[in-house]
Amino acid sequence: MRVRTVLSVLTWMAAATVVEVAVGEEFAQAARQVEERLELQILGGPAAAPGTTAPERTRDESMEPWELVEV
């Protein structure tokens, strides 16, 4: 019984570590993209990085309230 408990805990710890590494990389990548956009804005470059524009809206799609206000 004790061996099963130890084995279960070790397996859980290994799985948790793998998930943490995988999710951590996604967060790091997203943070780098935000930092790059902020640097471009501060240095006077384009406001958004290339390829990050919103897709064209069709007539059937409604606008979100935040899209009606220009900053």
C-alpha positions as CSV (number, residue, x, y, z in Angstrom):
1,M,0.0,0.0,0.0
2,R,2.8,2.4,0.9
3,V,4.7,1.7,-2.4
4,R,1.5,2.5,-4.4
5,T,1.1,5.8,-2.5
6,V,4.7,6.8,-3.2
7,L,4.5,5.8,-6.8
8,S,1.2,7.7,-7.2
9,V,2.7,10.8,-5.7
10,L,5.9,10.6,-7.9
11,T,3.7,10.2,-11.0
12,W,1.6,13.1,-10.0
13,M,4.7,15.3,-9.4
14,A,6.1,14.3,-12.8
15,A,2.9,15.1,-14.6
16,A,2.5,18.5,-12.8
17,T,6.1,19.4,-13.8
18,V,5.5,18.6,-17.4
19,V,2.3,20.7,-17.5
20,E,4.0,23.6,-15.7
21,V,6.8,23.6,-18.2
22,A,4.4,23.5,-21.2
23,V,2.1,26.2,-19.9
24,G,5.0,28.3,-18.7
25,E,6.4,28.4,-22.2
26,E,3.1,29.7,-23.6
27,F,2.9,32.5,-21.0
28,A,6.5,33.4,-21.7
29,Q,5.9,33.6,-25.5
30,A,2.8,35.8,-25.0
31,A,4.7,38.1,-22.6
32,R,7.5,38.5,-25.2
33,Q,4.9,39.5,-27.8
34,V,3.4,42.1,-25.5
35,E,6.8,43.5,-24.6
36,E,7.7,43.8,-28.3
37,R,4.5,45.7,-29.1
38,L,5.1,48.0,-26.2
39,E,8.7,48.7,-27.3
40,L,7.5,49.5,-30.8
41,Q,4.9,51.9,-29.4
42,I,7.4,53.6,-27.1
43,L,10.0,53.9,-29.9
44,G,7.5,55.4,-32.3
45,G,7.1,52.3,-34.4
46,P,3.8,50.9,-35.7
47,A,1.2,50.4,-33.0
48,A,0.7,46.7,-33.7
49,A,3.1,44.1,-34.9
50,P,2.5,42.9,-38.5
51,G,0.0,40.1,-38.8
52,T,-1.9,41.1,-35.6
53,T,-4.7,43.0,-37.3
54,A,-8.3,42.0,-36.7
55,P,-10.0,40.0,-39.5
56,E,-12.5,41.8,-41.7
57,R,-16.0,41.9,-40.3
58,T,-19.0,40.7,-42.2
59,R,-22.3,42.5,-42.2
60,D,-23.9,39.8,-40.0
61,E,-21.4,40.3,-37.2
62,S,-22.3,42.9,-34.6
63,M,-19.7,45.3,-33.2
64,E,-18.5,45.1,-29.7
65,P,-19.0,48.3,-27.6
66,W,-15.3,48.7,-27.1
67,E,-14.8,48.8,-30.9
68,L,-17.0,51.9,-31.2
69,V,-14.6,54.0,-29.1
70,E,-11.4,55.3,-30.7
71,V,-8.4,55.7,-28.5
